[in-house]
Amino acid sequence: MFETAIAGSLPKPSWLAEPQKLWPQWKLAGEALAEGKRDATLAWIKLQEDAGIDIVGDGEQSRQHFVHGFLESVEGIDFTRKTKMGIRDNRYEAMVPTVVAPLRLRGRVHETEARLARAHTKRKLKFTLPGPMTIVDTIADVYYGDKVKMAMAFAALLNQEARALEADGVDVVQFDEPAFNVYREDVKRWGIDALHRAIDGLRCRTAVHICYGYGIQANIDWKRSLGSEWRQYEEIFPALARSRLDQVSVECINSRVPINLLQLLAGKDVLLGVIDVATDKIETPEIVAGVIADAMKYVPKERIHPCTNCGLAPMSRDVALAKLAALGAGAALARRQFG
């Protein structure tokens, strides 16, 4: 009960990449970089286990960015043709590559880190991929001319890699869709259909991660504009409850999301955000257990998986470690109190 997990990313070691940046530059190159990625993955697996995390991940140590780490293995994208584009409904701007031809995978994307992680932990293993809607919101297009058509093309590639990850021994494949909180009508029109294409044929557990973003200033400023209650989840949870996905990862702690909205996810496992990624303040086990107790009013306790609100990538290593320890200790306390 109360199996813990992380949303996905963890800070990269300072010897591997620039610290405390969402999109850091690598400090190594060639075989040294490949070796460093492997070493960082193994280190974070051990550190997650030490913190009491039940469902571990690779920490996205081999990816510079949660979306573009996947796109680097896709043919049909011109990374030299950069376009300035508004991301998440113009919340912030970024220079993004451009789709110029039919999309195809060059081969496996995450085989090395998935097999490495599987070989070095006996715990359940979760692996994250960017969701189709979030990908098309983070890339320019001069080929498909239709956002939905391009999303479905990416979904087919994601499905190809997800099936291979399952064969590698991954227990949970999660798709990260922060765009779901922004384009809510599109979620209902085609976003969930794109996820269904991405999970087609999978027998492992499947999840979608929907949050209010990393703890970067653009996201913090956006949250301040959302008023006293954040009700974005209310519009999409019923559709997700009807979907074929097994789990939904949501932001809860220190947010203005009404906790009773969780009841709209009936029948789904809830990856409950109990660790705030927008502050360096460390949660106590009592605080974590308290969020779990609040959620239990609306979600059966056997369906609650305490988790982080979002990825921890931009944080310092020490803060991230302390937050993981709080997550593990808080879940253990909740088991003693409510198990």
N, C-alpha and C positions, 0 to 999 in steps of 0.2 A: 504493500500500500504506500501511496505517496512516493512513487519512484521519481527521483530527481533527474533533470536533464538541463542542458544549456540550449539557448536559442540557436547558437551556431558558432560565431566567431569568438576568438580569444586573442589577446595581445601577442604580437610577434616579438621574439627576443630582440634586444637591442643590437645584437651581433648579426642578426638576419636582415632586419629592415628598420627604417626610421621609426622611433617609438612614438606612441600616442597620436598616430595619424590614421585616418580612415582609409586613405589610399597611399600607403607608404612606398618609398623607393627601396628596392633591394640593395643591400650592402655587399652582396656576393654576386658571382657570375659563374656561368658554366657548370662544371661538375661540382664545384664548391657550393653553388646555390642549391643544386639538387640534393646534395648531402645535408646542407643546412635545413632545408625544408623537412627532410626525413627526421633529422634529430629533433627539430622543434615539435613535430607531430608526436613523437614518442614521449618527449618531456611532458607535453600537456596531457597526454593520456594518463601518465603516472600521477600528475598533479590533480587531475579530476578524480581519480580513484582515491587519492589521499584525502580529498575534501569530502568524500562520501557521495559523489555523483554516481547514480545507478546506471544511467544510459549515457555513455560517453560519446564524444565526437572527435574529429580530427582538429577542431579549432580553426579550420580553414587556413592552416599555416602555409599551404602551398599556393594560396591565391592572394593576389595583390588587392582584389576587390571582389565582393561577393557575386556581382553580376559578371564582370569582365573576366574573372577567373574561368568562367565557362566559355565565354565568347571567344577567347584566345584559341580554342580548338575547333572553331566553326569556319568552314569555307564559305565564301560569299560575302564576307565582311572586309571592307577596306579600312584598315587601322590608320592609314596615312591620310585618308580623306575625313578630316574632322569637321564637325558641325557644332556650332553653339546652340544648345537646346535647353528649353525649360524642363526641369524634371519635377515630377509629382505636382502637376498642374502649376508649373512655374514657381514652386516654392524656392528653388534655387536653380542656377544655370551651371552647365558643364559642357566641356568640349567632348563630344562623343564620336565614335566611329560610325561608318555608314554601310548599310546593306546595299550591295551593288549587283548581286547575282543570286542564283538559287542557293539555299542554305543546306549544307551537308556537314556532318562531323568528319574530321580528318581521321578519327580513330577514337580510342578510349580517352576520356577526359581526366578522370580521377582514380584510375586503376591503381596507381602506385600507392597513394596515401590510404585508399580504402583497404587494400590487401595488407598493407603495413599495420594499420590500426587493428584489423581483424586478427592478425597473427600475434598481437601483443596485448590483448585484453580478453578476459573471459566474460566481461560484462556485455550487456546489450550495446549495440553500436548504431548510432544515428548518423546519417549523412545528409547534408543540406545542398540543395540546388536552387538557383533563382527561378521564380515562377514566370510563366509566359507573359502575363500582363506587365510585370515589373521589368522584364527584359525589353519589351517594345516601348516602354516609357523611358528607356535609358539608352536608346540607340536611334540613329537617323535612318531613313529609308528612301532610296531612289529606284528600287526594283519592284517590290510588291504593290506599292500604291494603295494598300489597304491594311489597316492595323490588325484587323481580325485575321485576315489571311496570313499575315506574317506571324502573328501569335501562334496560330495553329501549326505553322511550319516549325517554329521553335519548340512547340509542345511535342512534336514528333521526335525531335532530336533529344529533348529531355527524357522522353520515354525510352529511347534507345539506351541512353546512359543509365537511367534508373534501373532498367532490367539487368544491365550488366552489374550494377552495384549490388542488386539483390543476389546475383550469382556469386559475387565476391564475399557474401556472408553478412551484408548489412541488414539489420533488423527493422530499421525505420528510415524511410526516405521522406525528407521534408522539403517542401517548396516554399521559398520565401517570397511573400507577396505584400510588401508595404504599400504598393499601389492600390490594394483593395480598399484601403481606408480613404482613398482620394476619389477614385472613379467608381462610385458605388453602384450606379445604374449599369455601367458596363460589366461589373461583377456579375450581376444577375442576367444580363443579356448574353455575355459570351465568356466572361472570366472563369467561371466554374466549369463550363464546357471545355475550355482550354486545359484546365487542370485534369479533368477526366481523361482527355487525350494523353496527358503526361503520365498518368498512373495506369493506363490501360494494360491489363495483363499482370499487374504486380500482385504477388501474394503476401509480401511483407506489409508491415504497417505503413500507412501513408499519412502525412501531416501537411498542414499549411500554416505558415507563420504570418500573422497579421499584427503589426504593431504601429506605433506612432513614430518610429524611426530611431536611429542611433542618437546618442547623446551629443550631437553636434549643434552648433548655435542656430542653424537654419531650422532645425526641427524643434528646438526649444522655443524659438520665437513663434513658430506656427502653433504650437500647443497653447501659447498664451493668447492666441487669437480665437480659440475655440469655445470660449465662454466657460460658465460654471459647471457644465456637464458635457462630456464628450459622448455623443450618442451615435457616432459613425457605425459602431458595431451593430446597433439595433437594426440598421437597414440591410445588413448582409448576413447576419447570423441565421435567420430562418432558412435562407437559401443554402447555406453551408450545412445546416442540420439535415437537409434533404439530400445532400451530396453523397458521393461514394467514398469520400475521404474519411479516415478513421479518427484523426486528431486535429484539433485547432489550437494553435499557440497564440495567446493573447496577452496584452499588456494590462496589468492590474495595479501593482503597488505604486503609490504616489501619483496615480493618474486620477482624472475626474470621470472615469468610466463608471457609471452606476453598476455596482456589483450584481444587481438583480438581472442584468442583461444576459448573464451566463446561462440563465434558465432557457434561453432561446436556442441553446446548443444541445438540446435533449438528444441523447443517444450517442454523443461524441465524447471521446476523451478530451479533457481540457488541459493543455500545457499552460499552467497558471503562472503568470508573471509575478514573482514575489521578490525579485531583485531589481532595483532601479539602476538603469544604465546611464542616467543623466546627472548623477551626483556621485562624488567620491565618498560620501557618508556610508559607512558600513552598517548594514542591517544587523539587528540582533536576532538570535534564534526565536525569541519571543515574538518579535515583529513578524517574522516569516510565518510562524505557526498561527499568528492572529489573522493573516491574510487567508491562510488555508481554512481557518474556522469560518471566516466570512463567506468564502466560496462554498463551503459545505451546506449552507442554507439553500443553495440553488443547484448544486451539482452533486451527484452521489460520490461519496468519498473515494470509492474504488476507481472512479474515473478522473481523479485529480492527480496531475503530475506537476509538482512544483518546478518552476523553471525561471529563467531570467526574462525580463521584459523584452530584451533584444540582445544583439551581440555585444560583447565586451571589447571588441578590437581596439577602439581608440583610447582605452583606459591604460593606466600604468599597470605593470605586472603585479605589484604589491597590492594595489586596490582590487584587481581582478581576483587574485588568490584569496584575499580576505572575504570577498563577496561569495566566492564559491564555497568557502568554509561555512559561511553563514547559511547558505542554501542547504548544504548537507546537514548542518546541526539543527536548523529550523525544521526540516522534514523529519529528522529523528525525534525531535521534541513533539511534533504533531502526531507521530505514530504512538508515542507513549500516552499522549493525552486523549487521542480519538480512536486508536486502533482497536 
